[in-house]
Amino acid sequence: MQDRPTAAELLDAVEGFLRKQSAAQQDRWLRFQLLVASNTLGIVRREIATEEGYVRKEWPMLDALVGAAKPPETFHEVELACRGRYDELCDAIRAGKFDAPEREAALVDFLWETTVDRVKTTAPGELR
């Protein structure tokens, strides 16, 4: 484990620096580029803090949609396996397995919840 500053603290500091530099710029293009860089670091910081929880939350939700499976032990393995489970979900959608109203409702609920989680990471201010 790394001592202080933590990765999140470092990202926060650089993000704040870039945001301040952006505000001081007269050149609109440079101001825009600095804001993009700052916003990107904010996304990375939030992803580091939340991604494992979101991926582990999706696993049982995918169980309900494509069938139960035991999750791997490490987060990296769970993340990779989730991608494969998304492929299974896409195949099931294409095969018409979510055409029935109750199955479609379960799919829509899953898609809504996972989309909200992704927006919380990428643009949390957009959720009102």
LORO-587047 format. One record per residue (C-alpha): x, y, z; chain; residue number from 0. Coordinates in steps of 0.05 Angstrom, whole numbers. Example, Ala and Ser with C-alpha at 12.3 -4.5 7.8 and 13.67 -1.06 7.14 Angstrom:
        u        v        w   mol   seq
      246      -90      156     A     0
      273      -21      143     A     1
REM end
This chain:
        u        v        w   mol   seq
        0        0        0     A     0
       26       69      -18     A     1
       33      122       35     A     2
        4      191       27     A     3
      -11      223      -18     A     4
      -58      169      -43     A     5
      -73      160     -117     A     6
     -141      194     -106     A     7
     -107      253      -71     A     8
      -57      260     -128     A     9
     -112      258     -180     A    10
     -153      308     -141     A    11
      -93      356     -136     A    12
      -77      353     -210     A    13
     -151      359     -228     A    14
     -156      422     -185     A    15
      -92      451     -214     A    16
     -116      441     -285     A    17
     -184      471     -269     A    18
     -151      533     -239     A    19
     -104      539     -298     A    20
     -164      534     -344     A    21
     -200      590     -309     A    22
     -139      636     -317     A    23
     -131      623     -392     A    24
     -150      675     -444     A    25
     -141      626     -502     A    26
     -207      590     -509     A    27
     -177      528     -542     A    28
     -126      520     -486     A    29
     -180      532     -433     A    30
     -222      478     -466     A    31
     -164      429     -468     A    32
     -147      441     -394     A    33
     -220      429     -375     A    34
     -222      365     -415     A    35
     -159      341     -380     A    36
     -187      361     -312     A    37
     -254      326     -325     A    38
     -218      264     -349     A    39
     -179      260     -284     A    40
     -244      268     -245     A    41
     -273      208     -283     A    42
     -211      166     -268     A    43
     -213      186     -194     A    44
     -287      167     -188     A    45
     -277      103     -227     A    46
     -221       80     -181     A    47
     -266       94     -121     A    48
     -329       60     -147     A    49
     -316       12     -204     A    50
     -305      -51     -163     A    51
     -370      -40     -124     A    52
     -409      -28     -188     A    53
     -381      -90     -223     A    54
     -394     -134     -163     A    55
     -465     -106     -158     A    56
     -477     -123     -232     A    57
     -458     -197     -223     A    58
     -522     -220     -187     A    59
     -563     -175     -232     A    60
     -533     -212     -292     A    61
     -547     -278     -256     A    62
     -621     -261     -258     A    63
     -618     -245     -333     A    64
     -571     -297     -363     A    65
     -567     -351     -309     A    66
     -529     -359     -244     A    67
     -454     -365     -245     A    68
     -402     -365     -189     A    69
     -361     -301     -192     A    70
     -286     -307     -196     A    71
     -246     -288     -135     A    72
     -206     -227     -157     A    73
     -236     -163     -182     A    74
     -196     -165     -247     A    75
     -224     -235     -261     A    76
     -295     -212     -244     A    77
     -288     -152     -290     A    78
     -265     -196     -348     A    79
     -319     -248     -335     A    80
     -372     -193     -332     A    81
     -352     -173     -403     A    82
     -365     -244     -425     A    83
     -432     -244     -389     A    84
     -450     -180     -426     A    85
     -436     -218     -491     A    86
     -484     -273     -466     A    87
     -536     -219     -451     A    88
     -530     -190     -521     A    89
     -537     -259     -551     A    90
     -599     -271     -509     A    91
     -629     -205     -530     A    92
     -616     -220     -604     A    93
     -647     -289     -594     A    94
     -712     -257     -569     A    95
     -706     -282     -498     A    96
     -728     -214     -471     A    97
     -789     -205     -516     A    98
     -839     -225     -462     A    99
     -862     -164     -423     A   100
     -837     -188     -354     A   101
     -768     -207     -383     A   102
     -765     -141     -420     A   103
     -781     -104     -356     A   104
     -725     -140     -319     A   105
     -677     -122     -375     A   106
     -698      -49     -375     A   107
     -689      -45     -299     A   108
     -619      -74     -306     A   109
     -601      -27     -362     A   110
     -628       33     -324     A   111
     -591       17     -260     A   112
     -525        3     -294     A   113
     -531       66     -336     A   114
     -544      108     -274     A   115
     -482       78     -242     A   116
     -440       95     -303     A   117
     -466      167     -304     A   118
     -449      173     -230     A   119
     -377      159     -251     A   120
     -372      199     -315     A   121
     -418      259     -302     A   122
     -449      257     -232     A   123
     -474      328     -238     A   124
     -522      306     -293     A   125
     -563      264     -245     A   126
     -616      306     -213     A   127
REM end
